[in-house]
Amino acid sequence: MPASPSKIRPCFLPELELFRPSSIEDIFKLLEQDVHVLAGGTDVLLWASQCGQPRKLASIGNIDALRAFEVDGEQLQVGANVTMGELIRSVTFRNAAQAVTDGAQLVGSLQLRNQATLIGNVCTASPAGDTLPGLLVHDAQVEISTATGQQRKLALDDFLVAPGQTAICHGELVLAVYLDRLQPNEASAYRRHTEREALDLAFASAAVLLGFEADGHTIASARLALGAVGPTALIAAEAAKTLVGHPLTEVKRLTCATMAAETSAPITDFRASADYRRHLVKVLVDDVLIEAQQRAQQSKQIQDKPCPSDSNR
């Protein structure tokens, strides 16, 4: 049966109107005219070919005020114009947000990562967004501003509402995302399952952040998040709680992974069944727990390694 006209993808892009504002004030003026804001703009082809919308776009890539990338105490600030490639190349970011870096390295291709932004991945709000589970375990907050300068911060878990939908209101602009940096004796990790290593959406994904006691074995804190197994990336808080106060044994990993799979709410579609996705959650959670533990142990070994004295140099 032939596809209906509304389902046929056009073989060309519809005519688009592109604006290049030079200041944040100019962006808000365009928002009043229902212009859609782009940072990296790597989803434009997808939007245009599937929906034919939006037709009015504003690229904010040349606004330096949105390029902030700073470490402020225990938090990292990533502005709306900071690309995935910049984050991956930053030693500071890689060490401070391991799970987010893991996800960023899996987004698209090298060329796309040099154009795509972290904020763009957040605002696209895909349940399978590769940076979202990592951002959730790093307790990310989204900074939003209005035209009058009023600003608010929303926890990422509250910002993500539904597939492709966020809590941002008409006329508002996302300025930056803030996330907690790793502390001593902490480590994080992200894993996903796809048919291809690159240029593919996750069937399921998981991220974890573990904090260890001084003994390096007992878990002091744990945060766990899942992707592509619900209407949004989701926090599996109860599953993570089962780890706290215990060494990370195989039994504890299995308990946590099983509870995480039960927490998930996957769908069955042409890519995978719900049952298969639940199975993937169990496997991926076990994998990220092992990875985070290994990273924490490696970090502790580096910290504990004595520095050579001047006399031995």
C-alpha positions as CSV (number, residue, x, y, z in Angstrom):
1,M,0.0,0.0,0.0
2,P,1.6,3.4,-1.0
3,A,2.4,5.8,1.8
4,S,0.0,8.7,2.3
5,P,1.2,12.1,1.0
6,S,1.8,13.4,4.6
7,K,4.2,10.5,5.3
8,I,6.3,10.9,2.1
9,R,9.6,12.7,2.8
10,P,10.4,15.4,0.3
11,C,13.5,15.1,-1.8
12,F,14.4,18.7,-1.2
13,L,14.4,21.1,1.7
14,P,11.6,23.6,2.0
15,E,12.5,27.3,1.8
16,L,13.9,28.5,5.1
17,E,14.5,31.9,6.5
18,L,17.7,32.2,8.6
19,F,18.6,35.0,11.0
20,R,22.0,35.6,12.7
21,P,21.4,37.7,15.8
22,S,24.5,39.4,17.2
23,S,23.3,39.7,20.8
24,I,21.1,38.0,23.3
25,E,18.7,41.0,23.1
26,D,18.3,40.4,19.4
27,I,17.4,36.7,20.1
28,F,14.5,37.7,22.3
29,K,13.2,40.1,19.6
30,L,13.2,37.2,17.2
31,L,11.5,34.8,19.7
32,E,8.6,37.3,19.7
33,Q,8.2,36.6,16.0
34,D,8.1,32.8,16.6
35,V,11.6,32.3,15.2
36,H,13.1,28.9,16.3
37,V,16.5,29.2,17.9
38,L,19.4,27.0,16.8
39,A,22.7,26.4,18.5
40,G,24.6,23.8,16.4
41,G,21.6,23.2,14.1
42,T,22.5,19.6,13.3
43,D,18.9,18.5,13.4
44,V,17.7,21.0,10.8
45,L,17.7,18.5,7.9
46,L,15.8,16.0,10.0
47,W,13.1,18.6,11.0
48,A,12.7,20.0,7.5
49,S,12.6,16.7,5.7
50,Q,10.1,15.1,8.2
51,C,7.9,17.9,9.2
52,G,8.7,20.9,7.0
53,Q,9.0,23.0,10.1
54,P,10.2,25.3,11.5
55,R,10.6,27.7,8.6
56,K,12.1,30.6,10.5
57,L,15.4,29.9,12.2
58,A,17.9,32.0,14.2
59,S,21.5,30.7,14.5
60,I,23.1,31.9,17.8
61,G,26.6,30.5,17.0
62,N,28.3,33.9,16.8
63,I,27.2,35.2,20.3
64,D,30.2,35.0,22.5
65,A,28.1,35.6,25.7
66,L,26.8,32.1,25.2
67,R,30.2,30.4,25.0
68,A,30.8,30.3,28.7
69,F,32.7,27.2,29.9
70,E,33.7,27.6,33.5
71,V,34.4,25.7,36.7
72,D,32.8,27.5,39.6
73,G,33.5,25.7,42.8
74,E,31.9,22.2,42.6
75,Q,30.0,23.0,39.5
76,L,30.7,23.2,35.7
77,Q,28.9,25.8,33.6
78,V,28.5,25.0,29.9
79,G,27.0,27.7,27.7
80,A,24.6,27.3,24.9
81,N,27.2,27.6,22.2
82,V,29.8,25.2,23.6
83,T,30.1,22.2,21.2
84,M,30.5,18.5,22.0
85,G,33.9,18.6,20.4
86,E,35.1,21.4,22.7
87,L,33.9,19.4,25.8
88,I,35.6,16.2,24.6
89,R,38.9,18.0,24.0
90,S,38.8,19.6,27.4
91,V,40.9,17.7,30.0
92,T,39.0,19.5,32.8
93,F,35.6,18.4,31.5
94,R,36.7,14.8,30.8
95,N,38.0,14.4,34.4
96,A,35.1,16.2,36.0
97,A,32.1,14.7,34.1
98,Q,33.1,11.3,32.8
99,A,29.6,10.0,32.0
100,V,28.7,13.1,30.1
101,T,32.0,12.9,28.1
102,D,31.2,9.2,27.4
103,G,27.9,10.2,25.9
104,A,29.2,13.2,23.9
105,Q,31.9,11.0,22.2
106,L,29.1,8.8,20.8
107,V,27.0,11.6,19.3
108,G,27.0,11.4,15.5
109,S,30.3,11.7,13.8
110,L,33.4,13.7,14.4
111,Q,32.2,16.5,12.1
112,L,28.8,16.6,13.7
113,R,30.4,16.8,17.3
114,N,32.3,19.8,16.2
115,Q,29.0,21.5,15.4
116,A,26.5,20.0,17.8
117,T,26.1,21.5,21.2
118,L,25.4,20.0,24.6
119,I,22.5,22.4,25.1
120,G,21.1,21.3,21.7
121,N,21.1,17.7,22.9
122,V,19.3,18.8,26.0
123,C,16.7,20.9,24.2
124,T,16.0,18.2,21.6
125,A,14.8,16.1,24.5
126,S,15.1,12.8,22.7
127,P,14.6,9.9,25.2
128,A,17.7,8.4,23.5
129,G,19.9,11.5,23.9
130,D,23.4,10.3,24.6
131,T,24.4,13.0,27.1
132,L,21.1,13.1,29.1
133,P,21.7,10.1,31.4
134,G,25.2,11.4,32.2
135,L,23.8,14.8,32.9
136,L,21.1,13.4,35.2
137,V,23.6,11.5,37.4
138,H,25.7,14.7,37.5
139,D,22.6,16.5,38.9
140,A,22.4,18.9,36.0
141,Q,20.4,22.1,36.0
142,V,19.2,24.1,33.0
143,E,19.5,27.9,33.2
144,I,16.6,29.7,31.5
145,S,16.1,33.5,30.9
146,T,13.2,35.7,29.8
147,A,13.4,38.8,27.7
148,T,13.1,41.0,30.9
149,G,16.2,39.3,32.3
150,Q,14.5,37.1,34.8
151,Q,16.4,33.8,35.2
152,R,15.5,30.5,36.7
153,K,17.1,27.1,37.0
154,L,15.3,23.8,36.5
155,A,16.6,20.4,37.4
156,L,17.1,18.5,34.1
157,D,14.7,15.9,35.4
158,D,12.0,18.6,35.5
159,F,13.1,20.2,32.3
160,L,12.5,17.1,30.2
161,V,8.7,16.7,29.9
162,A,8.1,14.2,27.0
163,P,9.7,13.1,23.8
164,G,10.8,16.3,22.1
165,Q,9.2,18.5,24.7
166,T,10.7,20.5,27.5
167,A,9.5,22.9,30.2
168,I,10.8,26.0,28.5
169,C,8.0,28.5,27.9
170,H,7.3,30.7,24.9
171,G,9.7,33.6,24.7
172,E,12.3,32.0,26.9
173,L,15.9,31.1,26.1
174,V,18.2,28.4,27.5
175,L,21.5,30.1,28.5
176,A,23.5,27.2,30.0
177,V,23.6,24.0,31.8
178,Y,25.2,23.5,35.2
179,L,26.4,20.1,36.5
180,D,28.2,18.8,39.5
181,R,31.8,17.9,39.0
182,L,33.2,14.7,40.3
183,Q,34.7,14.8,43.8
184,P,37.6,12.7,45.2
185,N,36.5,9.1,45.5
186,E,33.8,9.5,42.8
187,A,33.6,8.3,39.3
188,S,30.9,8.1,36.6
189,A,30.3,6.2,33.4
190,Y,27.8,5.8,30.5
191,R,27.1,2.9,28.2
192,R,24.6,2.3,25.4
193,H,23.6,-0.5,23.0
194,T,23.2,0.1,19.3
195,E,23.6,-1.9,16.1
196,R,26.3,0.4,14.9
197,E,29.0,2.1,17.0
198,A,28.3,5.5,15.5
199,L,25.5,7.5,13.8
200,D,22.8,5.4,15.5
201,L,20.2,5.8,18.3
202,A,20.5,3.8,21.5
203,F,18.2,0.9,22.0
204,A,18.8,1.4,25.7
205,S,21.4,3.3,27.7
206,A,22.6,3.8,31.3
207,A,24.8,6.1,33.3
208,V,25.9,5.9,36.9
209,L,27.8,8.1,39.4
210,L,29.3,6.3,42.4
211,G,31.0,7.8,45.5
212,F,33.1,5.6,47.6
213,E,34.1,5.7,51.3
214,A,37.7,6.2,52.3
215,D,38.3,2.4,52.1
216,G,37.7,2.6,48.4
217,H,35.2,-0.3,48.4
218,T,32.0,0.7,50.3
219,I,29.6,2.8,48.3
220,A,28.8,6.1,50.0
221,S,26.5,7.5,47.3
222,A,25.0,6.4,44.0
223,R,23.0,8.0,41.2
224,L,21.7,6.0,38.3
225,A,19.9,7.1,35.1
226,L,18.5,5.3,32.1
227,G,17.9,6.4,28.5
228,A,15.7,5.2,25.6
229,V,13.5,3.2,27.9
230,G,10.8,5.7,28.8
231,P,9.2,8.9,27.4
232,T,12.3,10.8,28.7
233,A,15.7,9.9,30.2
234,L,14.8,8.9,33.7
235,I,16.4,8.6,37.2
236,A,16.4,5.1,38.8
237,A,16.7,6.4,42.4
238,E,15.4,3.3,44.2
239,A,17.7,1.0,42.3
240,A,20.7,3.2,43.1
241,K,19.8,3.2,46.8
242,T,20.3,-0.6,47.0
243,L,24.0,0.0,46.6
244,V,24.6,2.6,49.3
245,G,26.5,1.3,52.4
246,H,27.7,-1.9,50.7
247,P,30.7,-3.0,48.7
248,L,29.9,-3.4,45.0
249,T,29.6,-7.1,44.8
250,E,28.2,-9.2,42.0
251,V,25.0,-9.8,44.0
252,K,24.6,-6.0,44.6
253,R,25.1,-5.2,41.0
254,L,22.5,-7.8,39.9
255,T,20.0,-6.5,42.5
256,C,20.5,-2.9,41.3
257,A,20.3,-3.9,37.6
258,T,17.2,-5.9,38.1
259,M,15.4,-3.1,39.9
260,A,16.5,-0.6,37.2
261,A,15.0,-2.8,34.5
262,E,11.7,-3.0,36.5
263,T,11.8,0.8,36.8
264,S,12.1,1.3,33.1
265,A,9.1,1.8,30.8
266,P,10.3,0.8,27.3
267,I,8.1,0.5,24.2
268,T,8.1,-2.1,21.5
269,D,8.8,-0.7,18.1
270,F,10.5,-1.8,14.8
271,R,13.9,-1.4,16.4
272,A,13.5,-3.6,19.5
273,S,10.8,-5.1,21.8
274,A,10.1,-3.8,25.3
275,D,11.4,-7.1,26.8
276,Y,14.6,-6.9,24.9
277,R,15.2,-3.3,26.1
278,R,14.6,-4.4,29.7
279,H,17.2,-7.1,29.3
280,L,19.6,-4.5,27.8
281,V,19.0,-2.3,30.9
282,K,20.2,-5.1,33.2
283,V,23.3,-5.7,31.1
284,L,24.1,-2.0,30.7
285,V,23.7,-1.2,34.4
286,D,26.0,-4.0,35.4
287,D,28.5,-2.7,32.8
288,V,28.5,0.9,34.0
289,L,28.7,-0.1,37.6
290,I,31.9,-2.1,36.9
291,E,33.3,0.8,34.7
292,A,32.7,3.4,37.4
293,Q,34.2,1.2,40.1
294,Q,37.3,0.7,37.9
295,R,37.7,4.4,37.2
296,A,37.4,5.2,40.9
297,Q,40.0,2.7,41.8
298,Q,42.4,4.0,39.1
299,S,41.8,7.6,40.3
300,K,42.6,6.5,43.9
301,Q,45.8,4.8,42.8
302,I,46.9,8.0,41.1
303,Q,46.0,10.1,44.2
304,D,47.8,7.6,46.6
305,K,50.9,7.4,44.5
306,P,53.7,9.2,46.3
307,C,55.4,12.1,44.4
308,P,59.1,11.6,44.0
309,S,61.2,13.9,46.2
310,D,63.5,16.5,44.8
311,S,66.5,14.4,45.8
312,N,65.2,11.5,43.6
313,R,64.6,13.6,40.5
